[in-house]
Amino acid sequence: MDTTDILNAITAIVEEVLGVDPAEVSAATSFTDDLDIDSLAMMEIAVAVEDRFEVRIPDDRVRELRTIGDAVTYVADRRS
């Protein structure tokens, strides 16, 4: 699975959790500035990412994920 596949899967998760149009999501999309999500929604996204990719994202690391691209990189690094 390459980074494009990971990006598409995370975009689908964001769409499912937040109801955001996938066309509005890119690697540069900020969770807080662009998607305006709170910590509860961010944890919901993190859990869905963990389940989808079978990776563990510690709570302190979730707070460091600022953009969709950060999440893609985190997943890609742990799956390689």
KOLDOVO-342904 format. One record per atom (N, C-alpha, C, CB): residue in one letter; atom name; residue number from 1; x, y, z. Coordinates in nm, 3 decimals, always signed. Atoms other than C-alpha are relative to their C-alpha. Glycine has a CB too. Example, Ala and Ser with C-alpha at 12.3 -4.5 7.8 and 13.67 -1.06 7.14 Angstrom:
{rest: a, atom: N, nr: 1, px: +0.089, py: -0.119, pz: +0.000}
{rest: a, atom: CA, nr: 1, px: +1.230, py: -0.450, pz: +0.780}
{rest: a, atom: C, nr: 1, px: +0.090, py: +0.120, pz: +0.000}
{rest: a, atom: CB, nr: 1, px: -0.099, py: +0.003, pz: +0.125}
{rest: s, atom: N, nr: 2, px: -0.082, py: -0.119, pz: -0.006}
{rest: s, atom: CA, nr: 2, px: +1.367, py: -0.106, pz: +0.714}
{rest: s, atom: C, nr: 2, px: -0.077, py: +0.109, pz: +0.073}
{rest: s, atom: CB, nr: 2, px: +0.041, py: +0.046, pz: -0.142}
***
This chain:
{rest: m, atom: N, nr: 1, px: +0.086, py: -0.118, pz: +0.000}
{rest: m, atom: CA, nr: 1, px: +0.000, py: +0.000, pz: +0.000}
{rest: m, atom: C, nr: 1, px: +0.090, py: +0.123, pz: +0.000}
{rest: m, atom: CB, nr: 1, px: -0.098, py: +0.000, pz: +0.124}
{rest: d, atom: N, nr: 2, px: -0.083, py: -0.120, pz: +0.007}
{rest: d, atom: CA, nr: 2, px: +0.152, py: +0.330, pz: -0.105}
{rest: d, atom: C, nr: 2, px: -0.069, py: +0.119, pz: +0.067}
{rest: d, atom: CB, nr: 2, px: +0.033, py: +0.033, pz: -0.146}
{rest: t, atom: N, nr: 3, px: +0.054, py: -0.116, pz: -0.071}
{rest: t, atom: CA, nr: 3, px: +0.097, py: +0.680, pz: +0.035}
{rest: t, atom: C, nr: 3, px: -0.130, py: +0.051, pz: -0.063}
{rest: t, atom: CB, nr: 3, px: +0.103, py: +0.112, pz: +0.002}
{rest: t, atom: N, nr: 4, px: +0.126, py: -0.042, pz: +0.064}
{rest: t, atom: CA, nr: 4, px: -0.175, py: +0.755, pz: -0.221}
{rest: t, atom: C, nr: 4, px: -0.117, py: -0.084, pz: +0.051}
{rest: t, atom: CB, nr: 4, px: +0.010, py: -0.011, pz: -0.154}
{rest: d, atom: N, nr: 5, px: +0.104, py: +0.088, pz: -0.054}
{rest: d, atom: CA, nr: 5, px: -0.373, py: +0.453, pz: -0.102}
{rest: d, atom: C, nr: 5, px: -0.033, py: +0.037, pz: +0.145}
{rest: d, atom: CB, nr: 5, px: +0.045, py: -0.147, pz: -0.008}
{rest: i, atom: N, nr: 6, px: +0.020, py: -0.039, pz: -0.140}
{rest: i, atom: CA, nr: 6, px: -0.322, py: +0.559, pz: +0.260}
{rest: i, atom: C, nr: 6, px: -0.077, py: +0.131, pz: +0.006}
{rest: i, atom: CB, nr: 6, px: +0.135, py: +0.014, pz: +0.074}
{rest: l, atom: N, nr: 7, px: +0.071, py: -0.129, pz: +0.005}
{rest: l, atom: CA, nr: 7, px: -0.431, py: +0.916, pz: +0.178}
{rest: l, atom: C, nr: 7, px: -0.146, py: -0.021, pz: -0.035}
{rest: l, atom: CB, nr: 7, px: +0.066, py: +0.094, pz: -0.102}
{rest: n, atom: N, nr: 8, px: +0.139, py: +0.024, pz: +0.040}
{rest: n, atom: CA, nr: 8, px: -0.744, py: +0.789, pz: +0.004}
{rest: n, atom: C, nr: 8, px: -0.080, py: -0.066, pz: +0.112}
{rest: n, atom: CB, nr: 8, px: -0.005, py: -0.088, pz: -0.125}
{rest: a, atom: N, nr: 9, px: +0.069, py: +0.067, pz: -0.111}
{rest: a, atom: CA, nr: 9, px: -0.832, py: +0.563, pz: +0.298}
{rest: a, atom: C, nr: 9, px: -0.026, py: +0.096, pz: +0.115}
{rest: a, atom: CB, nr: 9, px: +0.083, py: -0.120, pz: +0.050}
{rest: i, atom: N, nr: 10, px: +0.020, py: -0.098, pz: -0.109}
{rest: i, atom: CA, nr: 10, px: -0.780, py: +0.840, pz: +0.554}
{rest: i, atom: C, nr: 10, px: -0.103, py: +0.104, pz: -0.041}
{rest: i, atom: CB, nr: 10, px: +0.134, py: +0.069, pz: +0.038}
{rest: t, atom: N, nr: 11, px: +0.102, py: -0.092, pz: +0.049}
{rest: t, atom: CA, nr: 11, px: -0.984, py: +1.076, pz: +0.338}
{rest: t, atom: C, nr: 11, px: -0.139, py: -0.060, pz: +0.015}
{rest: t, atom: CB, nr: 11, px: +0.027, py: +0.036, pz: -0.148}
{rest: a, atom: N, nr: 12, px: +0.129, py: +0.068, pz: -0.016}
{rest: a, atom: CA, nr: 12, px: -1.266, py: +0.820, pz: +0.340}
{rest: a, atom: C, nr: 12, px: -0.042, py: -0.003, pz: +0.146}
{rest: a, atom: CB, nr: 12, px: +0.007, py: -0.143, pz: -0.056}
{rest: i, atom: N, nr: 13, px: +0.030, py: -0.001, pz: -0.143}
{rest: i, atom: CA, nr: 13, px: -1.242, py: +0.798, pz: +0.719}
{rest: i, atom: C, nr: 13, px: -0.048, py: +0.138, pz: +0.042}
{rest: i, atom: CB, nr: 13, px: +0.124, py: -0.041, pz: +0.082}
{rest: v, atom: N, nr: 14, px: +0.040, py: -0.138, pz: -0.033}
{rest: v, atom: CA, nr: 14, px: -1.262, py: +1.178, pz: +0.748}
{rest: v, atom: C, nr: 14, px: -0.140, py: +0.028, pz: -0.054}
{rest: v, atom: CB, nr: 14, px: +0.102, py: +0.102, pz: -0.059}
{rest: e, atom: N, nr: 15, px: +0.134, py: -0.018, pz: +0.056}
{rest: e, atom: CA, nr: 15, px: -1.564, py: +1.176, pz: +0.518}
{rest: e, atom: C, nr: 15, px: -0.104, py: -0.069, pz: +0.086}
{rest: e, atom: CB, nr: 15, px: -0.006, py: -0.055, pz: -0.144}
{rest: e, atom: N, nr: 16, px: +0.094, py: +0.076, pz: -0.081}
{rest: e, atom: CA, nr: 16, px: -1.733, py: +0.908, pz: +0.728}
{rest: e, atom: C, nr: 16, px: -0.023, py: +0.065, pz: +0.137}
{rest: e, atom: CB, nr: 16, px: +0.050, py: -0.143, pz: +0.018}
{rest: v, atom: N, nr: 17, px: +0.011, py: -0.056, pz: -0.135}
{rest: v, atom: CA, nr: 17, px: -1.661, py: +1.072, pz: +1.065}
{rest: v, atom: C, nr: 17, px: -0.057, py: +0.141, pz: -0.001}
{rest: v, atom: CB, nr: 17, px: +0.136, py: +0.000, pz: +0.068}
{rest: l, atom: N, nr: 18, px: +0.037, py: -0.141, pz: -0.001}
{rest: l, atom: CA, nr: 18, px: -1.710, py: +1.437, pz: +0.970}
{rest: l, atom: C, nr: 18, px: -0.102, py: +0.040, pz: -0.106}
{rest: l, atom: CB, nr: 18, px: +0.122, py: +0.082, pz: -0.018}
{rest: g, atom: N, nr: 19, px: +0.091, py: -0.035, pz: +0.108}
{rest: g, atom: CA, nr: 19, px: -1.925, py: +1.424, pz: +0.658}
{rest: g, atom: C, nr: 19, px: +0.058, py: +0.102, pz: -0.096}
{rest: g, atom: CB, nr: 19, px: -0.128, py: +0.051, pz: +0.056}
{rest: v, atom: N, nr: 20, px: -0.068, py: -0.096, pz: +0.086}
{rest: v, atom: CA, nr: 20, px: -1.665, py: +1.628, pz: +0.468}
{rest: v, atom: C, nr: 20, px: +0.013, py: -0.058, pz: -0.141}
{rest: v, atom: CB, nr: 20, px: +0.139, py: +0.036, pz: +0.058}
{rest: d, atom: N, nr: 21, px: -0.016, py: +0.042, pz: +0.139}
{rest: d, atom: CA, nr: 21, px: -1.659, py: +1.612, pz: +0.089}
{rest: d, atom: C, nr: 21, px: +0.146, py: -0.036, pz: -0.024}
{rest: d, atom: CB, nr: 21, px: -0.047, py: +0.113, pz: -0.098}
{rest: p, atom: N, nr: 22, px: -0.139, py: +0.042, pz: +0.023}
{rest: p, atom: CA, nr: 22, px: -1.346, py: +1.413, pz: -0.007}
{rest: p, atom: C, nr: 22, px: +0.076, py: +0.092, pz: -0.095}
{rest: p, atom: CB, nr: 22, px: +0.001, py: -0.141, pz: -0.054}
{rest: a, atom: N, nr: 23, px: -0.065, py: -0.093, pz: +0.093}
{rest: a, atom: CA, nr: 23, px: -1.275, py: +1.666, pz: -0.283}
{rest: a, atom: C, nr: 23, px: +0.063, py: +0.118, pz: +0.073}
{rest: a, atom: CB, nr: 23, px: -0.100, py: +0.050, pz: -0.104}
{rest: e, atom: N, nr: 24, px: -0.052, py: -0.110, pz: -0.079}
{rest: e, atom: CA, nr: 24, px: -1.205, py: +1.919, pz: -0.008}
{rest: e, atom: C, nr: 24, px: +0.117, py: -0.041, pz: +0.090}
{rest: e, atom: CB, nr: 24, px: -0.111, py: +0.059, pz: +0.084}
{rest: v, atom: N, nr: 25, px: -0.105, py: +0.052, pz: -0.087}
{rest: v, atom: CA, nr: 25, px: -0.942, py: +1.700, pz: +0.160}
{rest: v, atom: C, nr: 25, px: +0.124, py: -0.033, pz: -0.081}
{rest: v, atom: CB, nr: 25, px: -0.049, py: -0.124, pz: +0.077}
{rest: s, atom: N, nr: 26, px: -0.129, py: +0.032, pz: +0.063}
{rest: s, atom: CA, nr: 26, px: -0.574, py: +1.681, pz: +0.064}
{rest: s, atom: C, nr: 26, px: +0.100, py: -0.026, pz: +0.111}
{rest: s, atom: CB, nr: 26, px: +0.048, py: +0.115, pz: -0.094}
{rest: a, atom: N, nr: 27, px: -0.105, py: +0.024, pz: -0.100}
{rest: a, atom: CA, nr: 27, px: -0.248, py: +1.597, pz: +0.238}
{rest: a, atom: C, nr: 27, px: +0.027, py: +0.126, pz: +0.081}
{rest: a, atom: CB, nr: 27, px: +0.129, py: -0.047, pz: -0.068}
{rest: a, atom: N, nr: 28, px: -0.027, py: -0.126, pz: -0.069}
{rest: a, atom: CA, nr: 28, px: -0.215, py: +1.966, pz: +0.330}
{rest: a, atom: C, nr: 28, px: -0.115, py: +0.046, pz: +0.090}
{rest: a, atom: CB, nr: 28, px: +0.029, py: +0.108, pz: -0.102}
{rest: t, atom: N, nr: 29, px: +0.116, py: -0.038, pz: -0.080}
{rest: t, atom: CA, nr: 29, px: -0.558, py: +1.982, pz: +0.496}
{rest: t, atom: C, nr: 29, px: +0.031, py: -0.012, pz: +0.148}
{rest: t, atom: CB, nr: 29, px: -0.122, py: -0.087, pz: -0.036}
{rest: s, atom: N, nr: 30, px: -0.022, py: -0.003, pz: -0.144}
{rest: s, atom: CA, nr: 30, px: -0.528, py: +2.082, pz: +0.861}
{rest: s, atom: C, nr: 30, px: -0.124, py: -0.052, pz: +0.073}
{rest: s, atom: CB, nr: 30, px: +0.036, py: +0.143, pz: +0.048}
{rest: f, atom: N, nr: 31, px: +0.113, py: +0.052, pz: -0.077}
{rest: f, atom: CA, nr: 31, px: -0.743, py: +1.890, pz: +1.107}
{rest: f, atom: C, nr: 31, px: -0.073, py: +0.112, pz: +0.073}
{rest: f, atom: CB, nr: 31, px: +0.047, py: -0.106, pz: +0.100}
{rest: t, atom: N, nr: 32, px: +0.065, py: -0.104, pz: -0.079}
{rest: t, atom: CA, nr: 32, px: -0.807, py: +2.198, pz: +1.320}
{rest: t, atom: C, nr: 32, px: -0.035, py: +0.124, pz: -0.081}
{rest: t, atom: CB, nr: 32, px: +0.090, py: +0.040, pz: +0.115}
{rest: d, atom: N, nr: 33, px: +0.024, py: -0.125, pz: +0.074}
{rest: d, atom: CA, nr: 33, px: -0.773, py: +2.494, pz: +1.083}
{rest: d, atom: C, nr: 33, px: -0.098, py: -0.017, pz: -0.114}
{rest: d, atom: CB, nr: 33, px: +0.130, py: +0.054, pz: -0.053}
{rest: d, atom: N, nr: 34, px: +0.086, py: +0.019, pz: +0.117}
{rest: d, atom: CA, nr: 34, px: -0.945, py: +2.349, pz: +0.777}
{rest: d, atom: C, nr: 34, px: -0.126, py: -0.080, pz: +0.030}
{rest: d, atom: CB, nr: 34, px: +0.077, py: -0.069, pz: -0.108}
{rest: l, atom: N, nr: 35, px: +0.115, py: +0.087, pz: -0.029}
{rest: l, atom: CA, nr: 35, px: -1.172, py: +2.080, pz: +0.919}
{rest: l, atom: C, nr: 35, px: -0.072, py: +0.040, pz: +0.129}
{rest: l, atom: CB, nr: 35, px: +0.046, py: -0.144, pz: +0.010}
{rest: d, atom: N, nr: 36, px: +0.059, py: -0.054, pz: -0.124}
{rest: d, atom: CA, nr: 36, px: -1.238, py: +2.258, pz: +1.251}
{rest: d, atom: C, nr: 36, px: -0.054, py: -0.111, pz: +0.091}
{rest: d, atom: CB, nr: 36, px: -0.113, py: +0.097, pz: -0.035}
{rest: i, atom: N, nr: 37, px: +0.045, py: +0.110, pz: -0.085}
{rest: i, atom: CA, nr: 37, px: -1.253, py: +1.934, pz: +1.450}
{rest: i, atom: C, nr: 37, px: +0.049, py: +0.018, pz: +0.142}
{rest: i, atom: CB, nr: 37, px: +0.048, py: -0.133, pz: -0.056}
{rest: d, atom: N, nr: 38, px: -0.038, py: -0.005, pz: -0.140}
{rest: d, atom: CA, nr: 38, px: -1.241, py: +1.899, pz: +1.824}
{rest: d, atom: C, nr: 38, px: +0.076, py: -0.128, pz: +0.036}
{rest: d, atom: CB, nr: 38, px: -0.125, py: +0.017, pz: +0.091}
{rest: s, atom: N, nr: 39, px: -0.083, py: +0.113, pz: -0.042}
{rest: s, atom: CA, nr: 39, px: -1.036, py: +1.651, pz: +2.026}
{rest: s, atom: C, nr: 39, px: -0.077, py: -0.132, pz: -0.004}
{rest: s, atom: CB, nr: 39, px: +0.054, py: +0.024, pz: +0.141}
{rest: l, atom: N, nr: 40, px: +0.080, py: +0.124, pz: +0.004}
{rest: l, atom: CA, nr: 40, px: -1.322, py: +1.398, pz: +2.044}
{rest: l, atom: C, nr: 40, px: -0.007, py: -0.054, pz: -0.143}
{rest: l, atom: CB, nr: 40, px: -0.142, py: +0.026, pz: +0.054}
{rest: a, atom: N, nr: 41, px: +0.005, py: +0.044, pz: +0.140}
{rest: a, atom: CA, nr: 41, px: -1.360, py: +1.386, pz: +1.665}
{rest: a, atom: C, nr: 41, px: +0.137, py: -0.047, pz: -0.046}
{rest: a, atom: CB, nr: 41, px: -0.051, py: +0.114, pz: -0.092}
{rest: m, atom: N, nr: 42, px: -0.135, py: +0.041, pz: +0.037}
{rest: m, atom: CA, nr: 42, px: -0.982, py: +1.364, pz: +1.629}
{rest: m, atom: C, nr: 42, px: +0.029, py: -0.140, pz: +0.054}
{rest: m, atom: CB, nr: 42, px: +0.103, py: +0.101, pz: +0.052}
{rest: m, atom: N, nr: 43, px: -0.021, py: +0.133, pz: -0.057}
{rest: m, atom: CA, nr: 43, px: -0.975, py: +1.062, pz: +1.860}
{rest: m, atom: C, nr: 43, px: -0.082, py: -0.104, pz: -0.078}
{rest: m, atom: CB, nr: 43, px: -0.040, py: -0.002, pz: +0.150}
{rest: e, atom: N, nr: 44, px: +0.082, py: +0.091, pz: +0.080}
{rest: e, atom: CA, nr: 44, px: -1.257, py: +0.903, pz: +1.659}
{rest: e, atom: C, nr: 44, px: +0.070, py: -0.033, pz: -0.132}
{rest: e, atom: CB, nr: 44, px: -0.140, py: +0.061, pz: -0.026}
{rest: i, atom: N, nr: 45, px: -0.076, py: +0.021, pz: +0.123}
{rest: i, atom: CA, nr: 45, px: -1.053, py: +0.950, pz: +1.342}
{rest: i, atom: C, nr: 45, px: +0.121, py: -0.087, pz: +0.028}
{rest: i, atom: CB, nr: 45, px: +0.043, py: +0.135, pz: -0.062}
{rest: a, atom: N, nr: 46, px: -0.120, py: +0.078, pz: -0.035}
{rest: a, atom: CA, nr: 46, px: -0.741, py: +0.813, pz: +1.513}
{rest: a, atom: C, nr: 46, px: -0.034, py: -0.147, pz: +0.022}
{rest: a, atom: CB, nr: 46, px: +0.067, py: +0.058, pz: +0.125}
{rest: v, atom: N, nr: 47, px: +0.042, py: +0.139, pz: -0.025}
{rest: v, atom: CA, nr: 47, px: -0.925, py: +0.499, pz: +1.630}
{rest: v, atom: C, nr: 47, px: -0.035, py: -0.068, pz: -0.132}
{rest: v, atom: CB, nr: 47, px: -0.120, py: -0.005, pz: +0.097}
{rest: a, atom: N, nr: 48, px: +0.035, py: +0.058, pz: +0.130}
{rest: a, atom: CA, nr: 48, px: -1.064, py: +0.444, pz: +1.280}
{rest: a, atom: C, nr: 48, px: +0.125, py: -0.028, pz: -0.083}
{rest: a, atom: CB, nr: 48, px: -0.094, py: +0.095, pz: -0.078}
{rest: v, atom: N, nr: 49, px: -0.127, py: +0.021, pz: +0.070}
{rest: v, atom: CA, nr: 49, px: -0.714, py: +0.484, pz: +1.133}
{rest: v, atom: C, nr: 49, px: +0.073, py: -0.121, pz: +0.059}
{rest: v, atom: CB, nr: 49, px: +0.090, py: +0.127, pz: +0.008}
{rest: e, atom: N, nr: 50, px: -0.063, py: +0.115, pz: -0.065}
{rest: e, atom: CA, nr: 50, px: -0.576, py: +0.239, pz: +1.389}
{rest: e, atom: C, nr: 50, px: -0.064, py: -0.131, pz: -0.046}
{rest: e, atom: CB, nr: 50, px: -0.010, py: +0.012, pz: +0.153}
{rest: d, atom: N, nr: 51, px: +0.073, py: +0.121, pz: +0.041}
{rest: d, atom: CA, nr: 51, px: -0.844, py: -0.016, pz: +1.300}
{rest: d, atom: C, nr: 51, px: +0.026, py: -0.033, pz: -0.146}
{rest: d, atom: CB, nr: 51, px: -0.150, py: +0.017, pz: +0.024}
{rest: r, atom: N, nr: 52, px: -0.015, py: +0.021, pz: +0.145}
{rest: r, atom: CA, nr: 52, px: -0.806, py: +0.031, pz: +0.924}
{rest: r, atom: C, nr: 52, px: +0.140, py: -0.050, pz: -0.036}
{rest: r, atom: CB, nr: 52, px: -0.029, py: +0.129, pz: -0.075}
{rest: f, atom: N, nr: 53, px: -0.138, py: +0.030, pz: +0.039}
{rest: f, atom: CA, nr: 53, px: -0.426, py: +0.009, pz: +0.915}
{rest: f, atom: C, nr: 53, px: +0.073, py: -0.090, pz: +0.099}
{rest: f, atom: CB, nr: 53, px: +0.075, py: +0.127, pz: -0.016}
{rest: e, atom: N, nr: 54, px: -0.059, py: +0.086, pz: -0.102}
{rest: e, atom: CA, nr: 54, px: -0.362, py: -0.207, pz: +1.223}
{rest: e, atom: C, nr: 54, px: +0.130, py: +0.058, pz: +0.055}
{rest: e, atom: CB, nr: 54, px: +0.026, py: -0.139, pz: -0.057}
{rest: v, atom: N, nr: 55, px: -0.111, py: -0.070, pz: -0.064}
{rest: v, atom: CA, nr: 55, px: -0.126, py: +0.050, pz: +1.376}
{rest: v, atom: C, nr: 55, px: -0.051, py: +0.059, pz: +0.130}
{rest: v, atom: CB, nr: 55, px: +0.060, py: +0.111, pz: -0.093}
{rest: r, atom: N, nr: 56, px: +0.035, py: -0.063, pz: -0.128}
{rest: r, atom: CA, nr: 56, px: -0.121, py: +0.202, pz: +1.723}
{rest: r, atom: C, nr: 56, px: +0.045, py: +0.144, pz: -0.005}
{rest: r, atom: CB, nr: 56, px: +0.065, py: -0.075, pz: +0.121}
{rest: i, atom: N, nr: 57, px: -0.034, py: -0.142, pz: -0.009}
{rest: i, atom: CA, nr: 57, px: -0.131, py: +0.581, pz: +1.762}
{rest: i, atom: C, nr: 57, px: -0.020, py: +0.043, pz: +0.145}
{rest: i, atom: CB, nr: 57, px: -0.088, py: +0.086, pz: -0.099}
{rest: p, atom: N, nr: 58, px: +0.013, py: -0.043, pz: -0.139}
{rest: p, atom: CA, nr: 58, px: -0.056, py: +0.683, pz: +2.122}
{rest: p, atom: C, nr: 58, px: -0.070, py: +0.136, pz: +0.009}
{rest: p, atom: CB, nr: 58, px: +0.139, py: +0.007, pz: +0.067}
{rest: d, atom: N, nr: 59, px: +0.076, py: -0.124, pz: -0.016}
{rest: d, atom: CA, nr: 59, px: -0.274, py: +0.965, pz: +2.256}
{rest: d, atom: C, nr: 59, px: +0.088, py: +0.124, pz: -0.017}
{rest: d, atom: CB, nr: 59, px: -0.066, py: +0.002, pz: +0.137}
{rest: d, atom: N, nr: 60, px: -0.086, py: -0.118, pz: +0.013}
{rest: d, atom: CA, nr: 60, px: +0.021, py: +1.204, pz: +2.281}
{rest: d, atom: C, nr: 60, px: +0.042, py: +0.022, pz: -0.144}
{rest: d, atom: CB, nr: 60, px: +0.124, py: -0.015, pz: +0.089}
{rest: r, atom: N, nr: 61, px: -0.036, py: -0.012, pz: +0.142}
{rest: r, atom: CA, nr: 61, px: +0.110, py: +1.133, pz: +1.918}
{rest: r, atom: C, nr: 61, px: -0.118, py: +0.052, pz: -0.082}
{rest: r, atom: CB, nr: 61, px: +0.046, py: -0.137, pz: -0.055}
{rest: v, atom: N, nr: 62, px: +0.120, py: -0.050, pz: +0.070}
{rest: v, atom: CA, nr: 62, px: -0.249, py: +1.200, pz: +1.805}
{rest: v, atom: C, nr: 62, px: +0.000, py: +0.153, pz: +0.001}
{rest: v, atom: CB, nr: 62, px: -0.131, py: -0.055, pz: +0.065}
{rest: r, atom: N, nr: 63, px: -0.001, py: -0.146, pz: -0.012}
{rest: r, atom: CA, nr: 63, px: -0.211, py: +1.557, pz: +1.931}
{rest: r, atom: C, nr: 63, px: +0.104, py: +0.065, pz: -0.092}
{rest: r, atom: CB, nr: 63, px: +0.029, py: +0.040, pz: +0.145}
{rest: e, atom: N, nr: 64, px: -0.104, py: -0.052, pz: +0.088}
{rest: e, atom: CA, nr: 64, px: +0.097, py: +1.597, pz: +1.709}
{rest: e, atom: C, nr: 64, px: -0.037, py: -0.009, pz: -0.148}
{rest: e, atom: CB, nr: 64, px: +0.130, py: -0.075, pz: +0.023}
{rest: l, atom: N, nr: 65, px: +0.045, py: +0.013, pz: +0.139}
{rest: l, atom: CA, nr: 65, px: -0.090, py: +1.504, pz: +1.390}
{rest: l, atom: C, nr: 65, px: -0.080, py: +0.125, pz: -0.036}
{rest: l, atom: CB, nr: 65, px: -0.085, py: -0.130, pz: -0.021}
{rest: r, atom: N, nr: 66, px: +0.064, py: -0.128, pz: +0.034}
{rest: r, atom: CA, nr: 66, px: -0.172, py: +1.847, pz: +1.248}
{rest: r, atom: C, nr: 66, px: -0.075, py: -0.004, pz: -0.133}
{rest: r, atom: CB, nr: 66, px: +0.105, py: +0.108, pz: -0.005}
{rest: t, atom: N, nr: 67, px: +0.060, py: +0.003, pz: +0.134}
{rest: t, atom: CA, nr: 67, px: -0.256, py: +1.762, pz: +0.887}
{rest: t, atom: C, nr: 67, px: -0.031, py: -0.144, pz: -0.040}
{rest: t, atom: CB, nr: 67, px: +0.094, py: +0.066, pz: -0.104}
{rest: i, atom: N, nr: 68, px: +0.026, py: +0.133, pz: +0.056}
{rest: i, atom: CA, nr: 68, px: -0.390, py: +1.472, pz: +0.685}
{rest: i, atom: C, nr: 68, px: +0.132, py: -0.064, pz: -0.042}
{rest: i, atom: CB, nr: 68, px: -0.098, py: +0.010, pz: -0.123}
{rest: g, atom: N, nr: 69, px: -0.131, py: +0.049, pz: +0.042}
{rest: g, atom: CA, nr: 69, px: -0.037, py: +1.439, pz: +0.546}
{rest: g, atom: C, nr: 69, px: +0.080, py: -0.056, pz: +0.116}
{rest: g, atom: CB, nr: 69, px: +0.078, py: +0.110, pz: -0.068}
{rest: d, atom: N, nr: 70, px: -0.067, py: +0.053, pz: -0.120}
{rest: d, atom: CA, nr: 70, px: +0.100, py: +1.394, pz: +0.900}
{rest: d, atom: C, nr: 70, px: -0.051, py: -0.140, pz: +0.032}
{rest: d, atom: CB, nr: 70, px: -0.023, py: +0.094, pz: +0.121}
{rest: a, atom: N, nr: 71, px: +0.059, py: +0.131, pz: -0.029}
{rest: a, atom: CA, nr: 71, px: -0.140, py: +1.104, pz: +0.950}
{rest: a, atom: C, nr: 71, px: +0.045, py: -0.102, pz: -0.104}
{rest: a, atom: CB, nr: 71, px: -0.154, py: +0.009, pz: +0.003}
{rest: v, atom: N, nr: 72, px: -0.046, py: +0.090, pz: +0.107}
{rest: v, atom: CA, nr: 72, px: -0.044, py: +0.952, pz: +0.613}
{rest: v, atom: C, nr: 72, px: +0.144, py: -0.042, pz: +0.027}
{rest: v, atom: CB, nr: 72, px: -0.011, py: +0.069, pz: -0.138}
{rest: t, atom: N, nr: 73, px: -0.141, py: +0.030, pz: -0.028}
{rest: t, atom: CA, nr: 73, px: +0.327, py: +0.975, pz: +0.700}
{rest: t, atom: C, nr: 73, px: +0.013, py: -0.092, pz: +0.119}
{rest: t, atom: CB, nr: 73, px: +0.079, py: +0.128, pz: +0.025}
{rest: y, atom: N, nr: 74, px: -0.006, py: +0.084, pz: -0.119}
{rest: y, atom: CA, nr: 74, px: +0.269, py: +0.825, pz: +1.044}
{rest: y, atom: C, nr: 74, px: -0.035, py: -0.146, pz: -0.035}
{rest: y, atom: CB, nr: 74, px: -0.096, py: +0.053, pz: +0.109}
{rest: v, atom: N, nr: 75, px: +0.043, py: +0.134, pz: +0.038}
{rest: v, atom: CA, nr: 75, px: +0.083, py: +0.527, pz: +0.898}
{rest: v, atom: C, nr: 75, px: +0.104, py: -0.065, pz: -0.092}
{rest: v, atom: CB, nr: 75, px: -0.138, py: +0.005, pz: -0.069}
{rest: a, atom: N, nr: 76, px: -0.097, py: +0.056, pz: +0.095}
{rest: a, atom: CA, nr: 76, px: +0.329, py: +0.479, pz: +0.612}
{rest: a, atom: C, nr: 76, px: +0.128, py: -0.043, pz: +0.069}
{rest: a, atom: CB, nr: 76, px: +0.033, py: +0.103, pz: -0.108}
{rest: d, atom: N, nr: 77, px: -0.122, py: +0.032, pz: -0.074}
{rest: d, atom: CA, nr: 77, px: +0.626, py: +0.482, pz: +0.851}
{rest: d, atom: C, nr: 77, px: -0.016, py: -0.129, pz: +0.082}
{rest: d, atom: CB, nr: 77, px: +0.037, py: +0.116, pz: +0.092}
{rest: r, atom: N, nr: 78, px: +0.022, py: +0.117, pz: -0.085}
{rest: r, atom: CA, nr: 78, px: +0.469, py: +0.212, pz: +1.069}
{rest: r, atom: C, nr: 78, px: -0.033, py: -0.125, pz: -0.081}
{rest: r, atom: CB, nr: 78, px: -0.112, py: +0.029, pz: +0.097}
{rest: r, atom: N, nr: 79, px: +0.036, py: +0.115, pz: +0.084}
{rest: r, atom: CA, nr: 79, px: +0.361, py: -0.009, pz: +0.781}
{rest: r, atom: C, nr: 79, px: +0.116, py: -0.047, pz: -0.087}
{rest: r, atom: CB, nr: 79, px: -0.117, py: +0.034, pz: -0.088}
{rest: s, atom: N, nr: 80, px: -0.112, py: +0.037, pz: +0.088}
{rest: s, atom: CA, nr: 80, px: +0.695, py: -0.017, pz: +0.604}
{rest: s, atom: C, nr: 80, px: +0.098, py: -0.094, pz: +0.069}
{rest: s, atom: CB, nr: 80, px: +0.073, py: +0.124, pz: -0.047}
***
